[in-house]
């Protein structure tokens, strides 16, 4: 995968390679593979805050993915706060604070473990929703011990 870098443009001619390739044998959808690759590159410092991602059409051509697949990955990255899109200026990597970094690493490990169990996205969401509900119940009981 090729990505344009902001502050490092002169070092790599405006384009730096992350070597992203879709694993066609994987059960993980291509948009999710791309999203994970960008998050991993952000987490390990390959992508720095302010780095510009290529336009969706360019990245689709470079990776062999459909434009809609890249768009879905970008949309999820933006919803997660990993990138910001500024109209025609493009999409840029956001800063990653230490707490967010740890949370993303833990979440990634959780998702990988759930996928190994054969869980699909909907099942993972349902499990998390269920566990959050149980956590809320326990918190409410702890705060109001007499109300049960």
Backbone as JSON Lines, residues from 0, in Angstrom:
{"i":0,"aa":"X","n":[0.86,-1.16,0.0],"ca":[0.0,0.0,0.0],"c":[0.9,1.22,0.0]}
{"i":1,"aa":"X","n":[0.6,2.19,-0.78],"ca":[1.4,3.4,-0.85],"c":[0.66,4.54,-0.17]}
{"i":2,"aa":"X","n":[1.38,5.25,0.66],"ca":[0.77,6.36,1.38],"c":[1.64,7.6,1.24]}
{"i":3,"aa":"X","n":[1.01,8.74,1.08],"ca":[1.73,10.0,1.0],"c":[1.99,10.5,2.41]}
{"i":4,"aa":"X","n":[3.17,10.97,2.65],"ca":[3.54,11.47,3.97],"c":[3.64,12.97,3.96]}
{"i":5,"aa":"X","n":[3.12,13.61,5.0],"ca":[3.19,15.05,5.14],"c":[4.61,15.52,5.38]}
{"i":6,"aa":"X","n":[5.08,15.48,6.65],"ca":[6.38,16.04,6.96],"c":[7.55,15.3,6.32]}
{"i":7,"aa":"X","n":[7.34,14.08,5.88],"ca":[8.43,13.27,5.34],"c":[8.41,13.21,3.82]}
{"i":8,"aa":"X","n":[7.62,14.07,3.18],"ca":[7.45,13.97,1.73],"c":[8.77,13.97,0.96]}
{"i":9,"aa":"X","n":[9.68,14.86,1.35],"ca":[10.92,14.96,0.58],"c":[11.78,13.7,0.72]}
{"i":10,"aa":"X","n":[11.57,12.92,1.78],"ca":[12.37,11.72,2.0],"c":[11.95,10.57,1.08]}
{"i":11,"aa":"X","n":[10.69,10.58,0.66],"ca":[10.23,9.44,-0.14],"c":[9.43,9.91,-1.35]}
{"i":12,"aa":"X","n":[9.7,11.1,-1.82],"ca":[9.02,11.59,-3.01],"c":[7.53,11.73,-2.84]}
{"i":13,"aa":"X","n":[7.06,11.88,-1.61],"ca":[5.63,12.04,-1.35],"c":[4.89,10.73,-1.23]}
{"i":14,"aa":"X","n":[5.55,9.63,-1.55],"ca":[4.89,8.33,-1.48],"c":[5.78,7.37,-0.71]}
{"i":15,"aa":"X","n":[5.22,6.73,0.31],"ca":[5.96,5.73,1.09],"c":[5.2,4.4,1.03]}
{"i":16,"aa":"X","n":[5.92,3.32,0.94],"ca":[5.27,2.01,0.81],"c":[5.06,1.35,2.17]}
{"i":17,"aa":"X","n":[3.86,0.83,2.36],"ca":[3.57,0.0,3.54],"c":[3.45,-1.46,3.14]}
{"i":18,"aa":"X","n":[3.49,-1.72,1.86],"ca":[3.44,-3.09,1.34],"c":[2.18,-3.84,1.75]}
{"i":19,"aa":"X","n":[1.03,-3.17,1.71],"ca":[-0.24,-3.83,2.02],"c":[-0.67,-4.69,0.84]}
{"i":20,"aa":"X","n":[-1.04,-5.92,1.15],"ca":[-1.59,-6.81,0.14],"c":[-2.79,-7.51,0.75]}
{"i":21,"aa":"X","n":[-3.85,-7.63,-0.02],"ca":[-5.04,-8.33,0.45],"c":[-4.74,-9.81,0.54]}
{"i":22,"aa":"X","n":[-5.07,-10.41,1.67],"ca":[-4.94,-11.86,1.85],"c":[-6.25,-12.49,1.41]}
{"i":23,"aa":"X","n":[-6.26,-13.01,0.19],"ca":[-7.49,-13.56,-0.39],"c":[-7.93,-14.85,0.29]}
{"i":24,"aa":"X","n":[-7.03,-15.48,1.03],"ca":[-7.36,-16.71,1.75],"c":[-7.98,-16.43,3.12]}
{"i":25,"aa":"X","n":[-7.89,-15.2,3.57],"ca":[-8.36,-14.83,4.9],"c":[-9.88,-14.75,4.96]}
{"i":26,"aa":"X","n":[-10.42,-15.07,6.13],"ca":[-11.85,-14.9,6.38],"c":[-12.17,-13.44,6.7]}
{"i":27,"aa":"X","n":[-11.14,-12.65,6.95],"ca":[-11.33,-11.23,7.27],"c":[-11.61,-10.47,5.97]}
{"i":28,"aa":"X","n":[-12.7,-9.7,5.93],"ca":[-13.04,-8.97,4.71],"c":[-11.91,-7.99,4.32]}
{"i":29,"aa":"X","n":[-11.73,-7.75,3.01],"ca":[-10.66,-6.86,2.55],"c":[-10.68,-5.47,3.19]}
{"i":30,"aa":"X","n":[-11.88,-4.87,3.37],"ca":[-11.93,-3.54,3.97],"c":[-11.37,-3.58,5.38]}
{"i":31,"aa":"X","n":[-11.64,-4.68,6.09],"ca":[-11.15,-4.82,7.46],"c":[-9.64,-5.05,7.47]}
{"i":32,"aa":"X","n":[-9.13,-5.8,6.49],"ca":[-7.68,-5.99,6.38],"c":[-6.99,-4.64,6.16]}
{"i":33,"aa":"X","n":[-7.55,-3.82,5.29],"ca":[-6.98,-2.5,5.01],"c":[-7.05,-1.63,6.26]}
{"i":34,"aa":"X","n":[-8.2,-1.62,6.91],"ca":[-8.37,-0.83,8.13],"c":[-7.35,-1.24,9.19]}
{"i":35,"aa":"X","n":[-7.2,-2.54,9.37],"ca":[-6.24,-3.05,10.36],"c":[-4.8,-2.67,10.0]}
{"i":36,"aa":"X","n":[-4.47,-2.73,8.71],"ca":[-3.11,-2.38,8.27],"c":[-2.81,-0.91,8.57]}
{"i":37,"aa":"X","n":[-3.79,-0.04,8.34],"ca":[-3.58,1.38,8.6],"c":[-3.49,1.63,10.11]}
{"i":38,"aa":"X","n":[-4.34,0.97,10.89],"ca":[-4.28,1.12,12.35],"c":[-2.94,0.6,12.89]}
{"i":39,"aa":"X","n":[-2.49,-0.53,12.37],"ca":[-1.2,-1.09,12.81],"c":[-0.06,-0.13,12.46]}
{"i":40,"aa":"X","n":[-0.1,0.43,11.26],"ca":[0.95,1.37,10.84],"c":[0.92,2.64,11.68]}
{"i":41,"aa":"X","n":[-0.25,3.04,12.08],"ca":[-0.4,4.21,12.97],"c":[0.14,3.88,14.35]}
{"i":42,"aa":"X","n":[-0.17,2.67,14.83],"ca":[0.26,2.26,16.17],"c":[1.76,2.07,16.27]}
{"i":43,"aa":"X","n":[2.37,1.51,15.21],"ca":[3.82,1.24,15.29],"c":[4.68,2.41,14.81]}
{"i":44,"aa":"X","n":[4.03,3.5,14.43],"ca":[4.78,4.69,14.04],"c":[5.14,4.77,12.57]}
{"i":45,"aa":"X","n":[4.78,3.75,11.78],"ca":[5.03,3.81,10.34],"c":[4.28,4.99,9.74]}
{"i":46,"aa":"X","n":[3.06,5.21,10.23],"ca":[2.28,6.4,9.86],"c":[2.28,7.33,11.06]}
{"i":47,"aa":"X","n":[2.61,8.58,10.82],"ca":[2.64,9.57,11.9],"c":[1.42,10.49,11.8]}
{"i":48,"aa":"X","n":[1.11,11.13,12.92],"ca":[0.01,12.1,12.93],"c":[0.28,13.15,11.85]}
{"i":49,"aa":"X","n":[-0.74,13.42,11.06],"ca":[-0.61,14.41,9.99],"c":[-0.28,13.82,8.64]}
{"i":50,"aa":"X","n":[0.13,12.56,8.6],"ca":[0.41,11.93,7.31],"c":[-0.88,11.85,6.5]}
{"i":51,"aa":"X","n":[-0.77,12.14,5.22],"ca":[-1.93,12.12,4.32],"c":[-2.06,10.75,3.68]}
{"i":52,"aa":"X","n":[-3.26,10.21,3.75],"ca":[-3.55,8.95,3.05],"c":[-3.86,9.27,1.6]}
{"i":53,"aa":"X","n":[-3.61,8.33,0.71],"ca":[-3.91,8.6,-0.7],"c":[-5.42,8.7,-0.92]}
{"i":54,"aa":"X","n":[-5.83,9.37,-1.98],"ca":[-7.26,9.4,-2.31],"c":[-7.77,7.96,-2.48]}
{"i":55,"aa":"X","n":[-9.05,7.77,-2.21],"ca":[-9.62,6.42,-2.26],"c":[-9.41,5.73,-3.6]}
{"i":56,"aa":"X","n":[-9.61,6.46,-4.69],"ca":[-9.43,5.86,-6.02],"c":[-7.98,5.42,-6.24]}
{"i":57,"aa":"X","n":[-7.05,6.23,-5.81],"ca":[-5.63,5.9,-5.96],"c":[-5.29,4.65,-5.17]}
{"i":58,"aa":"X","n":[-5.75,4.61,-3.91],"ca":[-5.46,3.44,-3.07],"c":[-6.15,2.19,-3.61]}
{"i":59,"aa":"X","n":[-7.35,2.36,-4.15],"ca":[-8.05,1.22,-4.75],"c":[-7.24,0.65,-5.92]}
{"i":60,"aa":"X","n":[-6.73,1.52,-6.76],"ca":[-5.91,1.09,-7.89],"c":[-4.63,0.4,-7.41]}
{"i":61,"aa":"X","n":[-3.97,0.99,-6.4],"ca":[-2.72,0.44,-5.9],"c":[-2.9,-0.93,-5.26]}
{"i":62,"aa":"X","n":[-4.04,-1.14,-4.61],"ca":[-4.25,-2.39,-3.87],"c":[-5.08,-3.42,-4.62]}
{"i":63,"aa":"X","n":[-5.71,-3.01,-5.71],"ca":[-6.58,-3.92,-6.44],"c":[-7.95,-4.08,-5.8]}
{"i":64,"aa":"X","n":[-8.26,-3.2,-4.85],"ca":[-9.56,-3.24,-4.18],"c":[-10.55,-2.35,-4.92]}
{"i":65,"aa":"X","n":[-11.83,-2.58,-4.69],"ca":[-12.85,-1.71,-5.23],"c":[-12.84,-0.39,-4.45]}
{"i":66,"aa":"X","n":[-13.22,0.7,-5.11],"ca":[-13.26,2.0,-4.44],"c":[-14.19,1.94,-3.23]}
{"i":67,"aa":"X","n":[-15.32,1.25,-3.34],"ca":[-16.26,1.15,-2.22],"c":[-15.63,0.43,-1.02]}
{"i":68,"aa":"X","n":[-14.75,-0.52,-1.29],"ca":[-14.06,-1.24,-0.21],"c":[-13.13,-0.3,0.54]}
{"i":69,"aa":"X","n":[-12.36,0.5,-0.2],"ca":[-11.47,1.48,0.42],"c":[-12.3,2.52,1.18]}
{"i":70,"aa":"X","n":[-13.41,2.95,0.58],"ca":[-14.28,3.94,1.22],"c":[-14.81,3.43,2.55]}
{"i":71,"aa":"X","n":[-15.18,2.15,2.6],"ca":[-15.68,1.57,3.84],"c":[-14.59,1.55,4.91]}
{"i":72,"aa":"X","n":[-13.37,1.2,4.52],"ca":[-12.25,1.2,5.47],"c":[-12.0,2.61,5.99]}
{"i":73,"aa":"X","n":[-11.97,3.6,5.1],"ca":[-11.75,5.0,5.5],"c":[-12.87,5.47,6.43]}
{"i":74,"aa":"X","n":[-14.11,5.1,6.1],"ca":[-15.26,5.52,6.92],"c":[-15.13,4.96,8.33]}
{"i":75,"aa":"X","n":[-14.76,3.7,8.46],"ca":[-14.59,3.09,9.78],"c":[-13.41,3.69,10.52]}
{"i":76,"aa":"X","n":[-12.33,3.99,9.81],"ca":[-11.18,4.63,10.44],"c":[-11.55,6.02,10.96]}
{"i":77,"aa":"X","n":[-12.34,6.73,10.17],"ca":[-12.77,8.06,10.6],"c":[-13.7,7.97,11.81]}
{"i":78,"aa":"X","n":[-14.62,7.01,11.79],"ca":[-15.54,6.82,12.92],"c":[-14.78,6.47,14.2]}
{"i":79,"aa":"X","n":[-13.68,5.76,14.05],"ca":[-12.86,5.36,15.2],"c":[-11.9,6.47,15.64]}
{"i":80,"aa":"X","n":[-11.83,7.54,14.85],"ca":[-10.94,8.65,15.21],"c":[-9.5,8.44,14.78]}
{"i":81,"aa":"X","n":[-9.24,7.43,13.96],"ca":[-7.88,7.14,13.52],"c":[-7.43,8.06,12.38]}
{"i":82,"aa":"X","n":[-8.41,8.55,11.62],"ca":[-8.12,9.51,10.54],"c":[-9.16,10.61,10.57]}
{"i":83,"aa":"X","n":[-8.81,11.72,9.94],"ca":[-9.75,12.82,9.74],"c":[-9.76,13.13,8.25]}
{"i":84,"aa":"X","n":[-10.96,13.4,7.72],"ca":[-11.07,13.76,6.31],"c":[-11.42,15.23,6.21]}
{"i":85,"aa":"X","n":[-10.68,15.94,5.38],"ca":[-10.87,17.38,5.21],"c":[-11.21,17.68,3.75]}
{"i":86,"aa":"X","n":[-12.39,17.25,3.33],"ca":[-12.87,17.53,1.98],"c":[-11.86,17.15,0.91]}
{"i":87,"aa":"X","n":[-11.62,18.09,0.0],"ca":[-10.69,17.83,-1.12],"c":[-9.23,17.75,-0.68]}
{"i":88,"aa":"X","n":[-8.94,18.24,0.52],"ca":[-7.56,18.18,1.02],"c":[-7.14,16.75,1.31]}
{"i":89,"aa":"X","n":[-8.12,15.88,1.58],"ca":[-7.82,14.47,1.78],"c":[-8.03,13.98,3.2]}
{"i":90,"aa":"X","n":[-7.56,12.76,3.43],"ca":[-7.68,12.11,4.74],"c":[-6.3,12.06,5.39]}
{"i":91,"aa":"X","n":[-6.27,12.35,6.68],"ca":[-5.01,12.46,7.41],"c":[-5.04,11.62,8.68]}
{"i":92,"aa":"X","n":[-3.9,11.06,9.02],"ca":[-3.74,10.26,10.24],"c":[-3.81,11.2,11.44]}
{"i":93,"aa":"X","n":[-4.56,10.79,12.47],"ca":[-4.66,11.59,13.68],"c":[-3.63,11.14,14.71]}
{"i":94,"aa":"X","n":[-3.41,11.98,15.7],"ca":[-2.48,11.66,16.79],"c":[-3.05,10.53,17.63]}
{"i":95,"aa":"X","n":[-2.18,9.73,18.18],"ca":[-2.58,8.59,19.0],"c":[-2.0,8.78,20.39]}
{"i":96,"aa":"X","n":[-2.88,9.02,21.38],"ca":[-2.37,9.15,22.74],"c":[-2.12,7.76,23.33]}
{"i":97,"aa":"X","n":[-1.39,7.69,24.43],"ca":[-0.98,6.41,25.02],"c":[-2.17,5.54,25.41]}
{"i":98,"aa":"X","n":[-3.2,6.14,25.98],"ca":[-4.37,5.36,26.39],"c":[-5.09,4.79,25.19]}
{"i":99,"aa":"X","n":[-5.28,5.6,24.15],"ca":[-5.93,5.12,22.93],"c":[-5.12,4.0,22.3]}
{"i":100,"aa":"X","n":[-3.81,4.15,22.32],"ca":[-2.92,3.13,21.75],"c":[-3.13,1.8,22.47]}
{"i":101,"aa":"X","n":[-3.12,1.82,23.8],"ca":[-3.32,0.59,24.57],"c":[-4.7,0.0,24.31]}
{"i":102,"aa":"X","n":[-5.71,0.86,24.25],"ca":[-7.08,0.4,24.0],"c":[-7.18,-0.26,22.62]}
{"i":103,"aa":"X","n":[-6.53,0.32,21.62],"ca":[-6.57,-0.26,20.28],"c":[-5.86,-1.6,20.23]}
{"i":104,"aa":"X","n":[-4.73,-1.71,20.92],"ca":[-4.01,-2.99,20.94],"c":[-4.85,-4.08,21.61]}
{"i":105,"aa":"X","n":[-5.48,-3.74,22.73],"ca":[-6.33,-4.71,23.43],"c":[-7.54,-5.1,22.58]}
{"i":106,"aa":"X","n":[-8.13,-4.12,21.93],"ca":[-9.29,-4.39,21.07],"c":[-8.9,-5.28,19.91]}
{"i":107,"aa":"X","n":[-7.76,-5.01,19.31],"ca":[-7.28,-5.83,18.19],"c":[-7.07,-7.28,18.63]}
{"i":108,"aa":"X","n":[-6.47,-7.47,19.81],"ca":[-6.26,-8.83,20.33],"c":[-7.59,-9.53,20.57]}
{"i":109,"aa":"X","n":[-8.56,-8.79,21.11],"ca":[-9.89,-9.34,21.35],"c":[-10.54,-9.77,20.04]}
{"i":110,"aa":"X","n":[-10.49,-8.91,19.03],"ca":[-11.1,-9.22,17.74],"c":[-10.44,-10.44,17.11]}
{"i":111,"aa":"X","n":[-9.12,-10.5,17.15],"ca":[-8.41,-11.66,16.6],"c":[-8.84,-12.94,17.31]}
{"i":112,"aa":"X","n":[-8.94,-12.89,18.63],"ca":[-9.36,-14.06,19.41],"c":[-10.78,-14.47,19.05]}
{"i":113,"aa":"X","n":[-11.67,-13.51,18.9],"ca":[-13.06,-13.82,18.54],"c":[-13.14,-14.41,17.13]}
{"i":114,"aa":"X","n":[-12.34,-13.9,16.21],"ca":[-12.32,-14.44,14.85],"c":[-11.82,-15.89,14.86]}
{"i":115,"aa":"X","n":[-10.83,-16.18,15.72],"ca":[-10.33,-17.55,15.82],"c":[-11.41,-18.49,16.33]}
{"i":116,"aa":"X","n":[-12.35,-17.95,17.11],"ca":[-13.49,-18.74,17.59],"c":[-14.57,-18.88,16.52]}
{"i":117,"aa":"X","n":[-14.38,-18.19,15.39],"ca":[-15.34,-18.28,14.3],"c":[-16.42,-17.21,14.33]}
{"i":118,"aa":"X","n":[-16.26,-16.2,15.17],"ca":[-17.27,-15.15,15.28],"c":[-17.18,-14.17,14.11]}
{"i":119,"aa":"X","n":[-18.35,-13.77,13.62],"ca":[-18.46,-12.75,12.58],"c":[-18.66,-11.4,13.26]}
{"i":120,"aa":"X","n":[-18.62,-10.31,12.47],"ca":[-18.76,-8.96,13.03],"c":[-19.99,-8.82,13.92]}
{"i":121,"aa":"X","n":[-21.15,-9.28,13.43],"ca":[-22.4,-9.14,14.19],"c":[-22.31,-9.86,15.53]}
{"i":122,"aa":"X","n":[-21.73,-11.04,15.54],"ca":[-21.61,-11.8,16.79],"c":[-20.66,-11.11,17.76]}
{"i":123,"aa":"X","n":[-19.59,-10.52,17.24],"ca":[-18.65,-9.8,18.1],"c":[-19.35,-8.59,18.71]}
{"i":124,"aa":"X","n":[-20.09,-7.84,17.88],"ca":[-20.83,-6.68,18.39],"c":[-21.83,-7.11,19.46]}
{"i":125,"aa":"X","n":[-22.57,-8.19,19.2],"ca":[-23.57,-8.66,20.16],"c":[-22.92,-9.07,21.48]}
{"i":126,"aa":"X","n":[-21.77,-9.72,21.41],"ca":[-21.06,-10.13,22.62],"c":[-20.62,-8.91,23.43]}
{"i":127,"aa":"X","n":[-20.05,-7.93,22.74],"ca":[-19.61,-6.71,23.43],"c":[-20.8,-5.98,24.04]}
{"i":128,"aa":"X","n":[-21.89,-5.85,23.28],"ca":[-23.09,-5.19,23.8],"c":[-23.61,-5.9,25.05]}
{"i":129,"aa":"X","n":[-23.63,-7.23,25.0],"ca":[-24.09,-8.02,26.14],"c":[-23.2,-7.78,27.36]}
{"i":130,"aa":"X","n":[-21.9,-7.82,27.15],"ca":[-20.96,-7.63,28.26],"c":[-21.03,-6.21,28.83]}
{"i":131,"aa":"X","n":[-21.24,-5.22,27.97],"ca":[-21.4,-3.85,28.45],"c":[-22.66,-3.72,29.3]}
{"i":132,"aa":"X","n":[-23.72,-4.41,28.88],"ca":[-24.96,-4.41,29.66],"c":[-24.75,-5.02,31.04]}
{"i":133,"aa":"X","n":[-24.04,-6.15,31.1],"ca":[-23.74,-6.78,32.39],"c":[-22.89,-5.86,33.26]}
{"i":134,"aa":"X","n":[-21.92,-5.2,32.65],"ca":[-21.05,-4.28,33.39],"c":[-21.87,-3.13,33.97]}
{"i":135,"aa":"X","n":[-22.81,-2.59,33.18],"ca":[-23.67,-1.5,33.68],"c":[-24.5,-1.97,34.87]}
{"i":136,"aa":"X","n":[-25.06,-3.18,34.75],"ca":[-25.87,-3.74,35.85],"c":[-25.04,-3.86,37.12]}
{"i":137,"aa":"X","n":[-23.84,-4.41,36.99],"ca":[-22.97,-4.57,38.16],"c":[-22.58,-3.22,38.76]}
{"i":138,"aa":"X","n":[-22.3,-2.25,37.9],"ca":[-21.94,-0.91,38.39],"c":[-23.1,-0.28,39.13]}
{"i":139,"aa":"X","n":[-24.32,-0.42,38.58],"ca":[-25.51,0.13,39.23],"c":[-25.75,-0.53,40.58]}
{"i":140,"aa":"X","n":[-25.58,-1.84,40.66],"ca":[-25.76,-2.55,41.93],"c":[-24.72,-2.13,42.95]}
{"i":141,"aa":"X","n":[-23.49,-1.9,42.49],"ca":[-22.43,-1.48,43.41],"c":[-22.69,-0.07,43.95]}
{"i":142,"aa":"X","n":[-23.26,0.79,43.11],"ca":[-23.54,2.16,43.53],"c":[-24.81,2.25,44.38]}
{"i":143,"aa":"X","n":[-25.74,1.32,44.18],"ca":[-27.02,1.31,44.9],"c":[-27.24,-0.08,45.5]}
{"i":144,"aa":"X","n":[-26.49,-0.44,46.54],"ca":[-26.54,-1.81,47.07],"c":[-27.92,-2.25,47.57]}
{"i":145,"aa":"X","n":[-28.76,-1.35,48.0],"ca":[-30.06,-1.74,48.54],"c":[-31.15,-1.91,47.5]}
{"i":146,"aa":"X","n":[-30.91,-1.52,46.27],"ca":[-31.95,-1.58,45.24],"c":[-31.75,-2.78,44.33]}
{"i":147,"aa":"X","n":[-32.44,-3.87,44.64],"ca":[-32.37,-5.06,43.77],"c":[-33.69,-5.73,43.69]}
